[in-house]
C-alpha cells in the first residue's frame, strides 16, 4: 500500500510539474525574434483584452480594446519583458512570456490581481489607431 501511495504522489507531482515546466520564460532574444514585425491580439479569461504591434528597435504600440493607442518600448530585466509607454514614462509594466501550445502566454509581474494573457491572433499588418475623438 505504501508503494502505491508513493507512486501516486510521484504521478501527481509529475502532473503538477508538467505545466510549470512548459512555462519556461522566453529570453529577450527569443521574444524579440517572435514578436518583431507582428501585431498580436491578446485575450484574458476568455475575452478580448488588447492588441500590440511590435516594431524594430523594440518599439511598440498598445491598445486596450476600445481605447486610444499608446506608443512605447520594451526592454528586458532578468527573465521579464518590461514595457514603458510614452504617456506614462515613469510606469513599468513587466511580464514573463512563454510559448504555449497556441502562441504566446504572459503573466503580469506587478502588484494587484494576477493577470495572465494569451495570444489569440497574430498578423503582419500594423495596428490601426484612430486619433482621439474621431467620429461624428
C-alpha atoms as an extended CHARMM CRD file, in Angstrom:
* protein
*
       136  EXT
         1         1  UNK       CA              0.0000000000        0.0000000000        0.0000000000  PROA      1               0.0000000000
         2         2  UNK       CA              2.8700000000        2.3990000000        0.8300000000  PROA      2               0.0000000000
         3         3  UNK       CA              4.4570000000        1.7640000000       -2.5800000000  PROA      3               0.0000000000
         4         4  UNK       CA              1.1720000000        2.5190000000       -4.3460000000  PROA      4               0.0000000000
         5         5  UNK       CA              0.6730000000        5.7020000000       -2.3160000000  PROA      5               0.0000000000
         6         6  UNK       CA              4.2640000000        6.7600000000       -3.0910000000  PROA      6               0.0000000000
         7         7  UNK       CA              3.7770000000        6.1040000000       -6.8210000000  PROA      7               0.0000000000
         8         8  UNK       CA              0.5110000000        8.0590000000       -6.7210000000  PROA      8               0.0000000000
         9         9  UNK       CA              2.2830000000       11.0330000000       -5.1460000000  PROA      9               0.0000000000
        10        10  UNK       CA              5.0100000000       10.8490000000       -7.7690000000  PROA      10              0.0000000000
        11        11  UNK       CA              2.3940000000       10.7750000000      -10.5230000000  PROA      11              0.0000000000
        12        12  UNK       CA              0.6160000000       13.7980000000       -9.0440000000  PROA      12              0.0000000000
        13        13  UNK       CA              3.9140000000       15.6490000000       -8.7310000000  PROA      13              0.0000000000
        14        14  UNK       CA              4.7110000000       14.8910000000      -12.3710000000  PROA      14              0.0000000000
        15        15  UNK       CA              1.3070000000       16.1890000000      -13.4720000000  PROA      15              0.0000000000
        16        16  UNK       CA              1.7390000000       19.3810000000      -11.4750000000  PROA      16              0.0000000000
        17        17  UNK       CA              5.3000000000       19.9050000000      -12.7070000000  PROA      17              0.0000000000
        18        18  UNK       CA              4.2740000000       19.4610000000      -16.3590000000  PROA      18              0.0000000000
        19        19  UNK       CA              2.5280000000       22.8390000000      -16.7450000000  PROA      19              0.0000000000
        20        20  UNK       CA              5.2690000000       24.6110000000      -14.8000000000  PROA      20              0.0000000000
        21        21  UNK       CA              7.9710000000       23.1410000000      -16.9890000000  PROA      21              0.0000000000
        22        22  UNK       CA              6.0420000000       24.2510000000      -20.0710000000  PROA      22              0.0000000000
        23        23  UNK       CA              6.1590000000       27.8340000000      -18.7620000000  PROA      23              0.0000000000
        24        24  UNK       CA              9.8840000000       28.2940000000      -19.3510000000  PROA      24              0.0000000000
        25        25  UNK       CA             10.3130000000       32.0830000000      -19.6980000000  PROA      25              0.0000000000
        26        26  UNK       CA             11.3950000000       33.3190000000      -23.1180000000  PROA      26              0.0000000000
        27        27  UNK       CA             14.6940000000       35.1530000000      -23.2950000000  PROA      27              0.0000000000
        28        28  UNK       CA             14.6900000000       38.6970000000      -24.6540000000  PROA      28              0.0000000000
        29        29  UNK       CA             16.2200000000       37.3770000000      -27.8790000000  PROA      29              0.0000000000
        30        30  UNK       CA             13.5150000000       34.7080000000      -28.2710000000  PROA      30              0.0000000000
        31        31  UNK       CA             10.7980000000       37.2480000000      -27.5090000000  PROA      31              0.0000000000
        32        32  UNK       CA             12.2200000000       39.7870000000      -29.9610000000  PROA      32              0.0000000000
        33        33  UNK       CA             12.5080000000       37.1860000000      -32.7020000000  PROA      33              0.0000000000
        34        34  UNK       CA              8.9190000000       36.0300000000      -32.1450000000  PROA      34              0.0000000000
        35        35  UNK       CA              7.1970000000       39.4350000000      -31.9530000000  PROA      35              0.0000000000
        36        36  UNK       CA              9.1070000000       41.8720000000      -34.1950000000  PROA      36              0.0000000000
        37        37  UNK       CA              7.0910000000       42.7540000000      -37.2840000000  PROA      37              0.0000000000
        38        38  UNK       CA              3.8970000000       41.2760000000      -35.8580000000  PROA      38              0.0000000000
        39        39  UNK       CA              0.7060000000       42.5960000000      -34.3440000000  PROA      39              0.0000000000
        40        40  UNK       CA             -0.5860000000       40.2980000000      -31.5990000000  PROA      40              0.0000000000
        41        41  UNK       CA             -4.0790000000       40.2150000000      -30.1410000000  PROA      41              0.0000000000
        42        42  UNK       CA             -4.2810000000       39.0260000000      -26.5230000000  PROA      42              0.0000000000
        43        43  UNK       CA             -7.1460000000       37.5430000000      -24.5440000000  PROA      43              0.0000000000
        44        44  UNK       CA             -7.8450000000       37.3350000000      -20.8220000000  PROA      44              0.0000000000
        45        45  UNK       CA            -10.2390000000       34.8740000000      -19.1870000000  PROA      45              0.0000000000
        46        46  UNK       CA            -11.9960000000       34.0810000000      -22.4670000000  PROA      46              0.0000000000
        47        47  UNK       CA            -12.4800000000       37.6900000000      -23.5920000000  PROA      47              0.0000000000
        48        48  UNK       CA            -10.5150000000       40.0230000000      -25.8740000000  PROA      48              0.0000000000
        49        49  UNK       CA             -8.0630000000       42.1730000000      -23.8980000000  PROA      49              0.0000000000
        50        50  UNK       CA             -5.8580000000       44.2340000000      -26.2230000000  PROA      50              0.0000000000
        51        51  UNK       CA             -3.5990000000       44.4200000000      -29.2600000000  PROA      51              0.0000000000
        52        52  UNK       CA              0.0990000000       45.2360000000      -29.5040000000  PROA      52              0.0000000000
        53        53  UNK       CA              2.1730000000       45.9910000000      -32.5810000000  PROA      53              0.0000000000
        54        54  UNK       CA              5.8690000000       45.1650000000      -32.2330000000  PROA      54              0.0000000000
        55        55  UNK       CA              8.2630000000       47.1090000000      -34.4370000000  PROA      55              0.0000000000
        56        56  UNK       CA             12.0560000000       47.0710000000      -34.8540000000  PROA      56              0.0000000000
        57        57  UNK       CA             14.2360000000       48.6570000000      -32.1620000000  PROA      57              0.0000000000
        58        58  UNK       CA             11.8600000000       47.2850000000      -29.5060000000  PROA      58              0.0000000000
        59        59  UNK       CA              9.1950000000       49.9320000000      -30.1970000000  PROA      59              0.0000000000
        60        60  UNK       CA              5.5390000000       49.0410000000      -29.6400000000  PROA      60              0.0000000000
        61        61  UNK       CA              2.0300000000       50.3780000000      -29.9350000000  PROA      61              0.0000000000
        62        62  UNK       CA             -0.5060000000       49.0380000000      -27.3950000000  PROA      62              0.0000000000
        63        63  UNK       CA             -4.2750000000       49.3890000000      -27.4880000000  PROA      63              0.0000000000
        64        64  UNK       CA             -6.7170000000       48.1510000000      -24.8990000000  PROA      64              0.0000000000
        65        65  UNK       CA             -9.7630000000       47.2180000000      -26.9490000000  PROA      65              0.0000000000
        66        66  UNK       CA            -11.9430000000       50.2610000000      -27.4830000000  PROA      66              0.0000000000
        67        67  UNK       CA             -9.3520000000       52.7600000000      -26.2010000000  PROA      67              0.0000000000
        68        68  UNK       CA             -6.7010000000       55.0100000000      -27.7440000000  PROA      68              0.0000000000
        69        69  UNK       CA             -3.3060000000       53.6410000000      -28.7500000000  PROA      69              0.0000000000
        70        70  UNK       CA             -0.2240000000       54.1280000000      -26.5840000000  PROA      70              0.0000000000
        71        71  UNK       CA              3.2760000000       54.3110000000      -28.0410000000  PROA      71              0.0000000000
        72        72  UNK       CA              6.0500000000       52.6840000000      -26.0730000000  PROA      72              0.0000000000
        73        73  UNK       CA              9.0640000000       50.4430000000      -25.9490000000  PROA      73              0.0000000000
        74        74  UNK       CA             10.0750000000       47.2300000000      -24.2600000000  PROA      74              0.0000000000
        75        75  UNK       CA             13.2570000000       46.0660000000      -22.5680000000  PROA      75              0.0000000000
        76        76  UNK       CA             14.3870000000       43.0120000000      -20.6610000000  PROA      76              0.0000000000
        77        77  UNK       CA             15.1470000000       42.7250000000      -16.9680000000  PROA      77              0.0000000000
        78        78  UNK       CA             16.3270000000       39.2580000000      -15.9460000000  PROA      78              0.0000000000
        79        79  UNK       CA             13.6010000000       36.8930000000      -17.2040000000  PROA      79              0.0000000000
        80        80  UNK       CA             10.9910000000       39.6430000000      -17.5090000000  PROA      80              0.0000000000
        81        81  UNK       CA              9.9620000000       41.7240000000      -20.5060000000  PROA      81              0.0000000000
        82        82  UNK       CA              9.0460000000       45.2280000000      -19.3480000000  PROA      82              0.0000000000
        83        83  UNK       CA              7.0960000000       47.9080000000      -21.2000000000  PROA      83              0.0000000000
        84        84  UNK       CA              7.1500000000       51.6870000000      -20.7540000000  PROA      84              0.0000000000
        85        85  UNK       CA              4.6100000000       53.8140000000      -22.6240000000  PROA      85              0.0000000000
        86        86  UNK       CA              5.2120000000       57.4090000000      -23.6520000000  PROA      86              0.0000000000
        87        87  UNK       CA              2.0730000000       58.7170000000      -21.9110000000  PROA      87              0.0000000000
        88        88  UNK       CA              3.3020000000       57.3910000000      -18.5090000000  PROA      88              0.0000000000
        89        89  UNK       CA              7.1150000000       57.1780000000      -18.7450000000  PROA      89              0.0000000000
        90        90  UNK       CA              7.5430000000       56.5070000000      -15.0170000000  PROA      90              0.0000000000
        91        91  UNK       CA              5.4200000000       53.3270000000      -15.0330000000  PROA      91              0.0000000000
        92        92  UNK       CA              6.9130000000       49.9540000000      -15.9270000000  PROA      92              0.0000000000
        93        93  UNK       CA              4.6970000000       47.0110000000      -16.8280000000  PROA      93              0.0000000000
        94        94  UNK       CA              6.7110000000       43.7920000000      -16.5130000000  PROA      94              0.0000000000
        95        95  UNK       CA              5.6390000000       40.3600000000      -17.7040000000  PROA      95              0.0000000000
        96        96  UNK       CA              7.0450000000       36.8880000000      -18.0770000000  PROA      96              0.0000000000
        97        97  UNK       CA              6.3450000000       35.4670000000      -21.5440000000  PROA      97              0.0000000000
        98        98  UNK       CA              6.4500000000       31.8310000000      -22.5750000000  PROA      98              0.0000000000
        99        99  UNK       CA              5.4190000000       29.8150000000      -25.6170000000  PROA      99              0.0000000000
       100       100  UNK       CA              2.2160000000       27.8720000000      -25.1790000000  PROA      100             0.0000000000
       101       101  UNK       CA              0.5290000000       25.4040000000      -27.4920000000  PROA      101             0.0000000000
       102       102  UNK       CA             -1.3430000000       28.1670000000      -29.3380000000  PROA      102             0.0000000000
       103       103  UNK       CA              1.1740000000       31.0220000000      -29.1500000000  PROA      103             0.0000000000
       104       104  UNK       CA              2.4640000000       33.4130000000      -26.5150000000  PROA      104             0.0000000000
       105       105  UNK       CA              1.3080000000       33.4640000000      -22.9240000000  PROA      105             0.0000000000
       106       106  UNK       CA              2.1620000000       36.2030000000      -20.4480000000  PROA      106             0.0000000000
       107       107  UNK       CA              1.9470000000       36.6390000000      -16.6810000000  PROA      107             0.0000000000
       108       108  UNK       CA              1.9490000000       40.1430000000      -15.1780000000  PROA      108             0.0000000000
       109       109  UNK       CA              4.6310000000       40.5570000000      -12.5230000000  PROA      109             0.0000000000
       110       110  UNK       CA              3.3800000000       43.7290000000      -10.8420000000  PROA      110             0.0000000000
       111       111  UNK       CA              1.2030000000       44.3640000000       -7.8370000000  PROA      111             0.0000000000
       112       112  UNK       CA             -2.5090000000       43.6230000000       -7.8340000000  PROA      112             0.0000000000
       113       113  UNK       CA             -4.5430000000       40.7930000000       -9.2050000000  PROA      113             0.0000000000
       114       114  UNK       CA             -2.7330000000       38.0950000000      -11.1560000000  PROA      114             0.0000000000
       115       115  UNK       CA             -3.2010000000       38.6740000000      -14.8740000000  PROA      115             0.0000000000
       116       116  UNK       CA             -2.3880000000       36.0080000000      -17.4400000000  PROA      116             0.0000000000
       117       117  UNK       CA             -2.8210000000       36.8390000000      -21.1020000000  PROA      117             0.0000000000
       118       118  UNK       CA             -2.6880000000       34.5200000000      -24.0950000000  PROA      118             0.0000000000
       119       119  UNK       CA             -2.2170000000       35.1250000000      -27.7840000000  PROA      119             0.0000000000
       120       120  UNK       CA             -5.4820000000       34.9350000000      -29.7010000000  PROA      120             0.0000000000
       121       121  UNK       CA             -4.3510000000       36.1020000000      -33.1300000000  PROA      121             0.0000000000
       122       122  UNK       CA             -1.2930000000       37.4090000000      -34.9150000000  PROA      122             0.0000000000
       123       123  UNK       CA             -0.9270000000       39.4800000000      -38.0440000000  PROA      123             0.0000000000
       124       124  UNK       CA              1.8320000000       41.1360000000      -40.0300000000  PROA      124             0.0000000000
       125       125  UNK       CA             -0.4110000000       44.1890000000      -40.5530000000  PROA      125             0.0000000000
       126       126  UNK       CA              0.1570000000       47.3420000000      -38.4980000000  PROA      126             0.0000000000
       127       127  UNK       CA             -2.2390000000       48.3230000000      -35.7440000000  PROA      127             0.0000000000
       128       128  UNK       CA             -4.8290000000       50.8660000000      -36.9150000000  PROA      128             0.0000000000
       129       129  UNK       CA             -5.0440000000       53.6970000000      -34.3890000000  PROA      129             0.0000000000
       130       130  UNK       CA             -7.6940000000       56.3400000000      -34.9710000000  PROA      130             0.0000000000
       131       131  UNK       CA             -6.9830000000       59.6690000000      -33.3350000000  PROA      131             0.0000000000
       132       132  UNK       CA             -8.7950000000       60.8790000000      -30.2380000000  PROA      132             0.0000000000
       133       133  UNK       CA            -12.4050000000       61.9420000000      -30.5870000000  PROA      133             0.0000000000
       134       134  UNK       CA            -12.7630000000       60.6230000000      -34.1380000000  PROA      134             0.0000000000
       135       135  UNK       CA            -16.3280000000       60.4000000000      -35.3520000000  PROA      135             0.0000000000
       136       136  UNK       CA            -19.4450000000       62.4550000000      -35.8980000000  PROA      136             0.0000000000
